[in-house]
Amino acid sequence: MRYFVLVTICLLPACSNNPGKVVLQSGMPDFKLFFQKEIKKLSADQPGLDKTISEGEDITSFTADSLDWSAELRPFTSLDMSSAAYQNAFDVITDSNERLSITRFTAKDSTLEIQEISITHRIKNLEMMEIKTRKRSVWVDRDQVLSYLPGKGYNVNIMENYVWSSPRITEIMGTFKRQQYKP
């Protein structure tokens, strides 16, 4: 059964005609390759971005027509699951029917930075990726949820709790301006 799930996870994205699919390597998402492709497409198409940054009570919104997409998507490209610590470090569960498939990777070790990944395909096209990370230290606890919706935008939610202050929540939401942009 375990091998069936692993083979299914590897083949599911390969069946997609969607160029925005998540490429899997050894049964794990290859974020670097996926986001390199996304950055290349976004840099060529320049769909523009409506961006809102919320830090506590302070909210800032702006619109940009042209962006450095590698800088804009840095929180996603900084995720690297190629280290030995991530090999065989996740329980993998896939829930699916003929139209929708959700694959969840849940870390077996609570000390890993990447704790959970959820990849949703709708009719074999990538609909959404959500990555939950956690960093713990003597000085700060930092939980982060990164969501990416190809062709639509992204969301970054960060909760930091420093020893010497109250918790701080930051949310960054970017929506592609041209909704006709297709991944």
Number of C-alpha atoms within 10 A of each C-alpha: 6 10 8 9 15 16 13 14 21 19 14 17 20 15 11 16 11 14 16 21 24 26 20 18 13 14 17 22 20 18 20 18 15 18 20 15 16 21 20 13 17 22 16 9 14 20 22 20 20 16 19 16 18 15 13 11 7 8 12 10 12 10 14 13 12 13 14 11 17 17 11 12 16 11 12 20 18 11 15 14 17 15 7 8 10 17 12 13 16 18 12 20 16 16 10 13 9 8 10 15 21 18 18 20 20 18 19 14 13 11 11 16 20 24 21 20 22 18 21 21 21 15 13 19 23 25 20 20 20 18 20 19 17 18 16 14 9 7 9 15 15 18 19 22 18 19 21 20 18 19 20 20 18 21 19 20 17 20 16 18 17 15 12 8 9 9 14 13 17 17 18 18 17 21 19 23 19 16 12 10 15 15 18
